[in-house]
């Protein structure tokens, strides 16, 4: 097919007969500036059909693009939005895990507080452990929506529900303790509540209860706790009290009490007595009134003792007028023991103790 003939310049219209035989299509291009000349374009029928087919194909292509452009654009936007939502979900997931960790820490602290409250109940001789407090039982956890974080959400809901119930119960117990202390102020001041050895200056080497004696190698009942510490470590009064004994118990009167070495006994009101054995230096006298935290003796290795330590006892008055030993760790509220849960269970459920050295009247009397 011969190429179309273009006449880009000239003031006169060309003569089609001079272009050859055959039907032709004439196209005129008129410029916007009248000073410029008109352009003429002559096409054969085949050329015109081809041009028309190209134009139609272009129109169809543009139309198809216009028709399919919105779904494509929406897909691109959807992918961007999906990536943004995925990133946002990841941030929310990290925050959720952080909140769950924080709630776990709060639950642990609430459990610690509950143990301390239980120890206070036992120290005051109150009946505890049966009540659930004004907060009631923990509410049931609500169903969590199923998602990649559904397990974490359920865990968080369970922690939240448990923490809500625990805090409600703790609030009720604390209210009861405050009411008790407001009515029994004198009893509060004389109830042992602090460790006789400050800070972390000691190690528990022998707990309360049955043990194998380091001297006889037979089982016997240990009426207190042995706290190993450096020789000369200060021993402080765990509560306000009066010294009922300070010195060495005479061998001829009791071998058992002579074994305590240098001994200090404090009376805390009528119900409680605390004992401090194997002391090196005794710094108080009988009849002396001491305040909580006052130094009464130093750690030693006197009496039946294999190394420097403090033998610490707490005895409570029971029916019949006898002072029965109880686990001193209940009365040490400023120190956390590793087995406090079992300690509290044993304190509430332990049977009566008979195999212990009775407290002589000279040690118990004020």
C-alpha beads as a LAMMPS data file, in Angstrom:
LAMMPS data file: protein, C-alpha beads

366 atoms
365 bonds

1 atom types
1 bond types

-500.0 500.0 xlo xhi
-500.0 500.0 ylo yhi
-500.0 500.0 zlo zhi

Masses

1 110.0

Atoms # bond

1 1 1 0.000 0.000 0.000
2 1 1 1.613 3.284 -1.093
3 1 1 2.125 5.797 1.666
4 1 1 -0.322 8.709 1.889
5 1 1 0.643 11.878 0.198
6 1 1 0.994 14.877 2.526
7 1 1 0.934 18.489 1.415
8 1 1 2.161 20.528 4.280
9 1 1 2.765 23.739 2.468
10 1 1 1.074 25.588 -0.417
11 1 1 -1.760 27.996 -0.706
12 1 1 -3.769 26.022 -3.171
13 1 1 -5.583 22.734 -2.774
14 1 1 -3.762 19.977 -4.794
15 1 1 -5.444 18.329 -7.743
16 1 1 -6.429 14.734 -6.711
17 1 1 -6.246 13.552 -10.326
18 1 1 -2.554 14.162 -10.338
19 1 1 -2.085 11.776 -7.352
20 1 1 -2.991 8.647 -9.275
21 1 1 -6.073 6.553 -9.929
22 1 1 -8.456 5.236 -7.248
23 1 1 -10.827 6.590 -4.675
24 1 1 -9.161 8.653 -1.998
25 1 1 -10.147 10.283 1.253
26 1 1 -9.138 13.849 1.763
27 1 1 -8.228 15.168 5.230
28 1 1 -7.701 18.851 5.822
29 1 1 -5.869 20.200 8.858
30 1 1 -6.647 23.858 9.540
31 1 1 -4.251 25.519 11.965
32 1 1 -5.596 27.869 14.614
33 1 1 -3.515 30.694 13.237
34 1 1 -5.129 31.923 9.995
35 1 1 -1.793 33.132 8.796
36 1 1 -0.603 29.560 8.559
37 1 1 -1.481 27.435 5.579
38 1 1 -3.947 24.559 5.485
39 1 1 -2.553 21.044 5.458
40 1 1 -3.992 18.353 3.223
41 1 1 -3.797 14.595 3.659
42 1 1 -5.066 12.108 1.049
43 1 1 -5.633 8.440 1.992
44 1 1 -6.692 5.503 -0.079
45 1 1 -9.673 3.441 1.033
46 1 1 -7.392 0.803 2.463
47 1 1 -5.356 3.383 4.327
48 1 1 -8.519 5.017 5.655
49 1 1 -9.855 1.607 6.817
50 1 1 -6.585 0.840 8.552
51 1 1 -6.541 4.224 10.244
52 1 1 -10.146 3.768 11.322
53 1 1 -9.353 0.298 12.703
54 1 1 -6.379 1.716 14.665
55 1 1 -8.536 4.496 16.034
56 1 1 -11.245 2.027 17.022
57 1 1 -8.651 -0.241 18.691
58 1 1 -7.311 2.741 20.619
59 1 1 -10.798 3.700 21.744
60 1 1 -11.478 0.127 22.860
61 1 1 -8.143 -0.005 24.722
62 1 1 -8.826 3.254 26.505
63 1 1 -12.376 2.112 27.317
64 1 1 -11.120 -1.179 28.716
65 1 1 -8.591 0.690 30.812
66 1 1 -11.279 2.986 32.147
67 1 1 -13.523 -0.030 32.864
68 1 1 -10.840 -2.091 34.683
69 1 1 -8.991 0.765 36.369
70 1 1 -11.267 1.052 39.486
71 1 1 -10.892 -2.635 40.529
72 1 1 -7.140 -2.456 39.991
73 1 1 -6.881 0.779 41.950
74 1 1 -9.087 -0.688 44.684
75 1 1 -6.869 -3.768 44.820
76 1 1 -3.718 -1.667 45.151
77 1 1 -5.337 0.450 47.852
78 1 1 -6.604 -2.675 49.594
79 1 1 -3.076 -4.125 49.680
80 1 1 -1.734 -0.925 51.183
81 1 1 -4.566 -0.882 53.719
82 1 1 -3.965 -4.562 54.540
83 1 1 -0.296 -3.888 55.212
84 1 1 -1.222 -0.909 57.386
85 1 1 -3.810 -2.960 59.314
86 1 1 -1.344 -5.810 59.753
87 1 1 1.237 -3.424 61.162
88 1 1 -1.400 -1.871 63.429
89 1 1 -2.487 -5.314 64.627
90 1 1 1.125 -6.163 65.424
91 1 1 1.435 -2.997 67.529
92 1 1 -1.807 -3.813 69.345
93 1 1 -0.592 -7.372 69.907
94 1 1 2.653 -6.134 71.458
95 1 1 0.709 -3.756 73.662
96 1 1 -1.673 -6.578 74.641
97 1 1 1.223 -8.811 75.654
98 1 1 2.738 -5.951 77.653
99 1 1 -0.583 -5.372 79.443
100 1 1 -0.910 -9.085 80.191
101 1 1 2.602 -9.066 81.625
102 1 1 1.705 -6.053 83.767
103 1 1 -1.470 -7.745 85.003
104 1 1 0.572 -10.827 85.824
105 1 1 2.914 -8.682 87.916
106 1 1 -0.048 -7.063 89.675
107 1 1 -1.538 -10.498 90.378
108 1 1 1.777 -11.647 91.865
109 1 1 1.909 -8.536 94.052
110 1 1 -1.685 -9.133 95.105
111 1 1 -0.771 -12.694 96.044
112 1 1 2.156 -11.408 98.106
113 1 1 -0.153 -8.964 99.842
114 1 1 -2.641 -11.750 100.504
115 1 1 0.082 -13.813 102.185
116 1 1 1.067 -10.862 104.360
117 1 1 -2.553 -10.299 105.329
118 1 1 -2.907 -13.975 106.214
119 1 1 0.190 -13.693 108.408
120 1 1 -1.269 -10.627 110.108
121 1 1 -4.489 -12.548 110.775
122 1 1 -2.498 -15.344 112.392
123 1 1 -0.298 -12.935 114.339
124 1 1 -3.365 -11.203 115.805
125 1 1 -5.051 -14.527 116.439
126 1 1 -7.937 -13.736 114.090
127 1 1 -9.894 -16.351 112.163
128 1 1 -8.932 -15.934 108.521
129 1 1 -9.005 -17.820 105.278
130 1 1 -12.707 -18.647 105.133
131 1 1 -14.008 -15.274 103.951
132 1 1 -13.727 -14.150 100.372
133 1 1 -14.274 -10.493 101.188
134 1 1 -16.727 -7.958 99.882
135 1 1 -15.394 -8.367 96.371
136 1 1 -17.049 -11.780 96.116
137 1 1 -15.868 -14.604 93.950
138 1 1 -14.072 -13.577 90.736
139 1 1 -16.566 -12.963 87.889
140 1 1 -16.468 -15.398 84.966
141 1 1 -14.269 -14.407 82.074
142 1 1 -16.098 -13.155 79.002
143 1 1 -15.701 -14.970 75.686
144 1 1 -12.916 -13.512 73.584
145 1 1 -13.247 -13.047 69.826
146 1 1 -11.372 -15.621 67.778
147 1 1 -8.247 -14.089 66.280
148 1 1 -4.523 -14.624 66.236
149 1 1 -4.495 -13.093 69.716
150 1 1 -7.543 -14.960 71.023
151 1 1 -5.439 -16.985 73.459
152 1 1 -3.739 -13.865 74.801
153 1 1 -7.095 -12.111 75.114
154 1 1 -8.557 -15.030 77.059
155 1 1 -5.509 -15.071 79.300
156 1 1 -5.844 -11.340 79.882
157 1 1 -9.560 -11.657 80.667
158 1 1 -8.861 -14.441 83.149
159 1 1 -6.126 -12.377 84.821
160 1 1 -8.366 -9.325 84.927
161 1 1 -11.248 -11.261 86.458
162 1 1 -9.007 -12.945 89.016
163 1 1 -7.293 -9.685 89.891
164 1 1 -10.648 -7.936 90.287
165 1 1 -11.872 -10.584 92.737
166 1 1 -8.554 -10.675 94.612
167 1 1 -8.446 -6.911 95.063
168 1 1 -12.032 -6.902 96.289
169 1 1 -11.226 -9.555 98.889
170 1 1 -8.017 -7.784 99.934
171 1 1 -9.889 -4.536 100.409
172 1 1 -12.366 -6.273 102.724
173 1 1 -9.587 -7.945 104.717
174 1 1 -7.636 -4.686 105.060
175 1 1 -10.781 -2.942 106.286
176 1 1 -11.269 -5.637 108.894
177 1 1 -7.634 -5.374 110.015
178 1 1 -7.856 -1.567 110.280
179 1 1 -11.011 -1.858 112.352
180 1 1 -9.329 -4.407 114.629
181 1 1 -6.228 -2.231 115.071
182 1 1 -8.333 0.843 115.828
183 1 1 -10.054 -1.005 118.691
184 1 1 -6.982 -2.918 119.965
185 1 1 -4.186 -0.357 119.698
186 1 1 -2.256 -1.690 122.687
187 1 1 -2.343 -5.221 121.328
188 1 1 -0.977 -4.018 118.001
189 1 1 2.045 -2.332 119.598
190 1 1 3.034 -5.496 121.506
191 1 1 2.475 -8.007 118.703
192 1 1 5.844 -9.075 117.186
193 1 1 5.881 -8.115 113.526
194 1 1 9.512 -7.496 112.529
195 1 1 12.569 -9.666 112.100
196 1 1 14.949 -9.629 115.094
197 1 1 17.831 -9.468 112.586
198 1 1 17.785 -6.549 110.177
199 1 1 17.689 -6.766 106.400
200 1 1 19.231 -9.826 104.751
201 1 1 21.931 -10.367 107.376
202 1 1 20.806 -13.896 108.177
203 1 1 20.119 -17.319 106.677
204 1 1 17.474 -19.736 107.902
205 1 1 19.404 -22.888 108.823
206 1 1 16.838 -24.794 110.875
207 1 1 13.060 -24.264 110.603
208 1 1 10.293 -24.724 113.150
209 1 1 9.091 -28.278 113.735
210 1 1 10.518 -31.769 113.852
211 1 1 14.158 -32.129 112.846
212 1 1 17.219 -34.296 113.442
213 1 1 19.284 -32.913 116.318
214 1 1 22.861 -31.957 115.312
215 1 1 24.047 -33.266 118.690
216 1 1 22.061 -36.450 119.420
217 1 1 21.287 -37.272 115.726
218 1 1 17.775 -38.281 116.802
219 1 1 14.485 -36.649 115.842
220 1 1 13.343 -33.927 118.187
221 1 1 11.026 -30.928 118.144
222 1 1 12.602 -27.572 117.321
223 1 1 10.500 -24.920 119.044
224 1 1 11.864 -21.983 117.058
225 1 1 13.981 -21.074 114.050
226 1 1 17.742 -20.828 113.776
227 1 1 18.962 -17.756 111.902
228 1 1 22.668 -17.930 111.066
229 1 1 24.454 -14.580 111.134
230 1 1 27.863 -13.089 111.844
231 1 1 28.985 -13.114 115.437
232 1 1 28.116 -9.761 117.003
233 1 1 25.162 -8.988 114.690
234 1 1 22.639 -6.845 116.558
235 1 1 19.425 -8.498 117.756
236 1 1 16.464 -6.114 117.902
237 1 1 13.133 -6.319 119.672
238 1 1 10.379 -7.187 117.156
239 1 1 7.788 -5.271 119.184
240 1 1 7.366 -3.311 122.363
241 1 1 7.852 -5.486 125.446
242 1 1 9.278 -6.057 128.914
243 1 1 12.390 -8.134 129.657
244 1 1 11.447 -11.117 131.846
245 1 1 14.825 -12.849 131.691
246 1 1 18.354 -11.871 130.640
247 1 1 21.327 -14.189 131.191
248 1 1 22.156 -17.881 131.450
249 1 1 19.557 -20.255 132.911
250 1 1 21.022 -22.302 135.814
251 1 1 22.106 -25.817 134.845
252 1 1 20.873 -27.307 138.103
253 1 1 17.352 -26.059 137.448
254 1 1 16.987 -27.227 133.830
255 1 1 19.454 -28.807 131.418
256 1 1 17.157 -28.028 128.489
257 1 1 17.017 -24.304 129.164
258 1 1 20.705 -24.166 130.086
259 1 1 21.437 -25.338 126.530
260 1 1 20.032 -22.043 125.185
261 1 1 23.218 -20.327 126.358
262 1 1 22.874 -16.590 126.965
263 1 1 19.130 -16.037 126.743
264 1 1 16.789 -13.041 126.543
265 1 1 13.023 -13.386 127.013
266 1 1 10.549 -10.576 126.245
267 1 1 6.932 -10.396 127.385
268 1 1 4.579 -8.780 124.873
269 1 1 1.416 -8.200 126.851
270 1 1 -0.081 -11.287 128.448
271 1 1 -0.410 -13.485 125.362
272 1 1 3.003 -13.529 123.699
273 1 1 6.592 -14.262 124.701
274 1 1 9.664 -14.111 122.462
275 1 1 12.955 -15.870 123.203
276 1 1 16.478 -15.182 121.889
277 1 1 19.046 -17.936 122.500
278 1 1 22.808 -18.478 122.054
279 1 1 23.533 -14.729 122.387
280 1 1 27.068 -13.413 122.805
281 1 1 26.289 -10.106 124.563
282 1 1 23.122 -9.455 126.553
283 1 1 22.409 -5.705 126.538
284 1 1 19.220 -5.523 128.651
285 1 1 18.182 -6.346 132.205
286 1 1 15.169 -8.015 133.759
287 1 1 12.251 -5.611 134.154
288 1 1 13.516 -3.241 131.449
289 1 1 10.931 -1.985 128.945
290 1 1 12.099 -1.995 125.323
291 1 1 10.677 -0.453 122.181
292 1 1 10.361 -2.089 118.783
293 1 1 13.729 -2.016 117.022
294 1 1 15.757 -1.516 120.195
295 1 1 18.965 -3.593 120.390
296 1 1 18.669 -6.207 123.161
297 1 1 21.615 -8.551 122.440
298 1 1 24.104 -9.723 119.797
299 1 1 24.427 -12.995 117.889
300 1 1 26.719 -15.520 119.529
301 1 1 27.611 -19.174 119.811
302 1 1 26.903 -19.921 123.492
303 1 1 25.175 -23.006 124.869
304 1 1 24.463 -25.979 122.608
305 1 1 25.410 -24.343 119.333
306 1 1 27.543 -25.496 116.430
307 1 1 28.085 -22.032 114.863
308 1 1 27.075 -18.403 115.458
309 1 1 23.317 -18.031 115.076
310 1 1 20.167 -16.750 116.757
311 1 1 17.616 -19.222 118.065
312 1 1 14.344 -17.273 117.911
313 1 1 11.097 -18.471 119.472
314 1 1 7.590 -17.068 119.739
315 1 1 5.198 -18.564 122.292
316 1 1 1.487 -17.844 122.611
317 1 1 -0.668 -18.320 125.682
318 1 1 -3.175 -21.156 125.256
319 1 1 -5.983 -22.519 127.403
320 1 1 -4.532 -23.898 130.599
321 1 1 -2.044 -21.082 131.108
322 1 1 0.844 -22.614 129.127
323 1 1 2.849 -20.791 126.489
324 1 1 2.838 -22.938 123.379
325 1 1 5.496 -22.406 120.660
326 1 1 4.303 -21.232 117.257
327 1 1 6.265 -20.811 114.045
328 1 1 8.133 -17.472 114.433
329 1 1 8.064 -16.870 110.676
330 1 1 4.375 -15.967 111.023
331 1 1 5.472 -12.974 113.102
332 1 1 8.186 -11.799 110.718
333 1 1 6.194 -9.632 108.325
334 1 1 9.130 -7.752 106.802
335 1 1 10.696 -10.844 105.221
336 1 1 9.377 -13.175 102.512
337 1 1 9.981 -16.880 103.073
338 1 1 10.191 -19.280 100.152
339 1 1 7.515 -21.619 101.500
340 1 1 5.058 -19.133 102.985
341 1 1 2.043 -20.843 101.403
342 1 1 2.858 -24.146 103.115
343 1 1 3.783 -22.256 106.275
344 1 1 0.310 -20.700 106.470
345 1 1 -1.415 -23.993 105.712
346 1 1 0.523 -25.741 108.472
347 1 1 -0.158 -22.895 110.896
348 1 1 -3.932 -23.319 110.413
349 1 1 -4.089 -27.104 110.296
350 1 1 -1.212 -28.351 112.491
351 1 1 -2.272 -30.629 115.361
352 1 1 -1.587 -29.798 118.965
353 1 1 2.062 -29.897 120.038
354 1 1 3.000 -31.732 123.194
355 1 1 6.687 -32.554 122.725
356 1 1 8.200 -29.199 123.656
357 1 1 10.043 -27.768 126.621
358 1 1 7.544 -25.900 128.845
359 1 1 8.363 -22.297 129.558
360 1 1 9.429 -21.975 133.213
361 1 1 7.435 -19.539 135.321
362 1 1 10.571 -17.449 135.950
363 1 1 10.882 -16.844 132.201
364 1 1 7.200 -16.195 131.545
365 1 1 6.392 -13.919 134.500
366 1 1 6.514 -10.166 133.963

Bonds

1 1 1 2
2 1 2 3
3 1 3 4
4 1 4 5
5 1 5 6
6 1 6 7
7 1 7 8
8 1 8 9
9 1 9 10
10 1 10 11
11 1 11 12
12 1 12 13
13 1 13 14
14 1 14 15
15 1 15 16
16 1 16 17
17 1 17 18
18 1 18 19
19 1 19 20
20 1 20 21
21 1 21 22
22 1 22 23
23 1 23 24
24 1 24 25
25 1 25 26
26 1 26 27
27 1 27 28
28 1 28 29
29 1 29 30
30 1 30 31
31 1 31 32
32 1 32 33
33 1 33 34
34 1 34 35
35 1 35 36
36 1 36 37
37 1 37 38
38 1 38 39
39 1 39 40
40 1 40 41
41 1 41 42
42 1 42 43
43 1 43 44
44 1 44 45
45 1 45 46
46 1 46 47
47 1 47 48
48 1 48 49
49 1 49 50
50 1 50 51
51 1 51 52
52 1 52 53
53 1 53 54
54 1 54 55
55 1 55 56
56 1 56 57
57 1 57 58
58 1 58 59
59 1 59 60
60 1 60 61
61 1 61 62
62 1 62 63
63 1 63 64
64 1 64 65
65 1 65 66
66 1 66 67
67 1 67 68
68 1 68 69
69 1 69 70
70 1 70 71
71 1 71 72
72 1 72 73
73 1 73 74
74 1 74 75
75 1 75 76
76 1 76 77
77 1 77 78
78 1 78 79
79 1 79 80
80 1 80 81
81 1 81 82
82 1 82 83
83 1 83 84
84 1 84 85
85 1 85 86
86 1 86 87
87 1 87 88
88 1 88 89
89 1 89 90
90 1 90 91
91 1 91 92
92 1 92 93
93 1 93 94
94 1 94 95
95 1 95 96
96 1 96 97
97 1 97 98
98 1 98 99
99 1 99 100
100 1 100 101
101 1 101 102
102 1 102 103
103 1 103 104
104 1 104 105
105 1 105 106
106 1 106 107
107 1 107 108
108 1 108 109
109 1 109 110
110 1 110 111
111 1 111 112
112 1 112 113
113 1 113 114
114 1 114 115
115 1 115 116
116 1 116 117
117 1 117 118
118 1 118 119
119 1 119 120
120 1 120 121
121 1 121 122
122 1 122 123
123 1 123 124
124 1 124 125
125 1 125 126
126 1 126 127
127 1 127 128
128 1 128 129
129 1 129 130
130 1 130 131
131 1 131 132
132 1 132 133
133 1 133 134
134 1 134 135
135 1 135 136
136 1 136 137
137 1 137 138
138 1 138 139
139 1 139 140
140 1 140 141
141 1 141 142
142 1 142 143
143 1 143 144
144 1 144 145
145 1 145 146
146 1 146 147
147 1 147 148
148 1 148 149
149 1 149 150
150 1 150 151
151 1 151 152
152 1 152 153
153 1 153 154
154 1 154 155
155 1 155 156
156 1 156 157
157 1 157 158
158 1 158 159
159 1 159 160
160 1 160 161
161 1 161 162
162 1 162 163
163 1 163 164
164 1 164 165
165 1 165 166
166 1 166 167
167 1 167 168
168 1 168 169
169 1 169 170
170 1 170 171
171 1 171 172
172 1 172 173
173 1 173 174
174 1 174 175
175 1 175 176
176 1 176 177
177 1 177 178
178 1 178 179
179 1 179 180
180 1 180 181
181 1 181 182
182 1 182 183
183 1 183 184
184 1 184 185
185 1 185 186
186 1 186 187
187 1 187 188
188 1 188 189
189 1 189 190
190 1 190 191
191 1 191 192
192 1 192 193
193 1 193 194
194 1 194 195
195 1 195 196
196 1 196 197
197 1 197 198
198 1 198 199
199 1 199 200
200 1 200 201
201 1 201 202
202 1 202 203
203 1 203 204
204 1 204 205
205 1 205 206
206 1 206 207
207 1 207 208
208 1 208 209
209 1 209 210
210 1 210 211
211 1 211 212
212 1 212 213
213 1 213 214
214 1 214 215
215 1 215 216
216 1 216 217
217 1 217 218
218 1 218 219
219 1 219 220
220 1 220 221
221 1 221 222
222 1 222 223
223 1 223 224
224 1 224 225
225 1 225 226
226 1 226 227
227 1 227 228
228 1 228 229
229 1 229 230
230 1 230 231
231 1 231 232
232 1 232 233
233 1 233 234
234 1 234 235
235 1 235 236
236 1 236 237
237 1 237 238
238 1 238 239
239 1 239 240
240 1 240 241
241 1 241 242
242 1 242 243
243 1 243 244
244 1 244 245
245 1 245 246
246 1 246 247
247 1 247 248
248 1 248 249
249 1 249 250
250 1 250 251
251 1 251 252
252 1 252 253
253 1 253 254
254 1 254 255
255 1 255 256
256 1 256 257
257 1 257 258
258 1 258 259
259 1 259 260
260 1 260 261
261 1 261 262
262 1 262 263
263 1 263 264
264 1 264 265
265 1 265 266
266 1 266 267
267 1 267 268
268 1 268 269
269 1 269 270
270 1 270 271
271 1 271 272
272 1 272 273
273 1 273 274
274 1 274 275
275 1 275 276
276 1 276 277
277 1 277 278
278 1 278 279
279 1 279 280
280 1 280 281
281 1 281 282
282 1 282 283
283 1 283 284
284 1 284 285
285 1 285 286
286 1 286 287
287 1 287 288
288 1 288 289
289 1 289 290
290 1 290 291
291 1 291 292
292 1 292 293
293 1 293 294
294 1 294 295
295 1 295 296
296 1 296 297
297 1 297 298
298 1 298 299
299 1 299 300
300 1 300 301
301 1 301 302
302 1 302 303
303 1 303 304
304 1 304 305
305 1 305 306
306 1 306 307
307 1 307 308
308 1 308 309
309 1 309 310
310 1 310 311
311 1 311 312
312 1 312 313
313 1 313 314
314 1 314 315
315 1 315 316
316 1 316 317
317 1 317 318
318 1 318 319
319 1 319 320
320 1 320 321
321 1 321 322
322 1 322 323
323 1 323 324
324 1 324 325
325 1 325 326
326 1 326 327
327 1 327 328
328 1 328 329
329 1 329 330
330 1 330 331
331 1 331 332
332 1 332 333
333 1 333 334
334 1 334 335
335 1 335 336
336 1 336 337
337 1 337 338
338 1 338 339
339 1 339 340
340 1 340 341
341 1 341 342
342 1 342 343
343 1 343 344
344 1 344 345
345 1 345 346
346 1 346 347
347 1 347 348
348 1 348 349
349 1 349 350
350 1 350 351
351 1 351 352
352 1 352 353
353 1 353 354
354 1 354 355
355 1 355 356
356 1 356 357
357 1 357 358
358 1 358 359
359 1 359 360
360 1 360 361
361 1 361 362
362 1 362 363
363 1 363 364
364 1 364 365
365 1 365 366
